[in-house]
Amino acid sequence: MHITIKPLVWSISTGWKALEDLYNVVPGELNVVTGVLNSGKTEWIDALLCNLNRSVGWKFALCSLTTLKNIINVII
């Protein structure tokens, strides 16, 4: 019999207790957020980045072209 012991993975809470059992942020891991138009993907990512900044001090640069497009439409 061969037993494999997986190493512990260091992860960071999203800041939402209801989500902790389902998802945590793992440094170096790629995550893709998908969904239908106007379902709140960008807002969710924005809130997640704010939570991570508050909890562990991570800094982010974010470019959301859909948000920029909406701002331009409001200005025009």
C-alpha positions as CSV (number, residue, x, y, z in Angstrom):
1,M,0.0,0.0,0.0
2,H,1.3,3.5,-0.9
3,I,0.2,6.5,1.1
4,T,0.7,10.0,-0.3
5,I,0.7,12.8,2.2
6,K,-0.2,16.1,0.6
7,P,1.7,19.1,1.9
8,L,-0.4,21.8,3.6
9,V,-1.3,24.6,1.3
10,W,-1.0,28.1,2.6
11,S,-4.2,30.0,1.8
12,I,-5.8,33.2,2.7
13,S,-9.5,33.8,3.6
14,T,-11.6,35.8,1.1
15,G,-13.0,37.7,4.1
16,W,-16.5,36.2,3.7
17,K,-17.1,33.5,6.3
18,A,-19.9,31.9,4.1
19,L,-17.3,31.2,1.4
20,E,-14.5,29.9,3.6
21,D,-15.4,26.2,3.2
22,L,-15.6,26.6,-0.6
23,Y,-12.8,28.9,-1.6
24,N,-9.6,30.5,-0.2
25,V,-7.0,32.4,-2.1
26,V,-3.8,30.4,-2.7
27,P,-0.7,32.4,-3.7
28,G,0.6,31.4,-7.1
29,E,-2.7,29.8,-8.1
30,L,-4.6,31.0,-11.2
31,N,-8.3,31.5,-10.8
32,V,-10.7,32.3,-13.6
33,V,-14.0,34.1,-12.7
34,T,-16.7,33.6,-15.4
35,G,-20.4,34.4,-15.7
36,V,-23.0,36.0,-17.8
37,L,-23.0,39.7,-18.6
38,N,-23.8,42.0,-15.6
39,S,-23.7,39.2,-13.1
40,G,-21.3,41.1,-10.7
41,K,-18.0,39.5,-11.6
42,T,-16.0,42.8,-11.6
43,E,-17.7,44.0,-8.4
44,W,-16.9,40.7,-6.7
45,I,-13.3,40.8,-7.8
46,D,-13.0,44.4,-6.7
47,A,-14.4,43.5,-3.2
48,L,-12.1,40.5,-3.0
49,L,-9.0,42.6,-3.7
50,C,-10.1,45.1,-1.1
51,N,-10.5,42.3,1.5
52,L,-7.1,40.9,0.7
53,N,-5.5,44.4,0.9
54,R,-7.1,44.9,4.4
55,S,-6.3,41.4,5.7
56,V,-2.7,40.8,4.4
57,G,-1.7,44.1,2.9
58,W,-1.4,42.9,-0.7
59,K,-1.3,45.6,-3.4
60,F,-3.0,45.3,-6.7
61,A,-3.2,47.0,-10.1
62,L,-6.4,46.3,-11.9
63,C,-7.6,47.1,-15.4
64,S,-11.2,46.5,-16.1
65,L,-12.1,47.4,-19.6
66,T,-15.8,46.8,-19.1
67,T,-15.9,49.2,-16.2
68,L,-14.0,51.8,-18.3
69,K,-16.5,51.3,-21.1
70,N,-19.4,51.9,-18.7
71,I,-17.7,55.1,-17.4
72,I,-17.1,56.4,-20.9
73,N,-20.8,55.7,-21.8
74,V,-21.9,57.7,-18.8
75,I,-19.7,60.6,-19.8
76,I,-20.9,60.7,-23.4
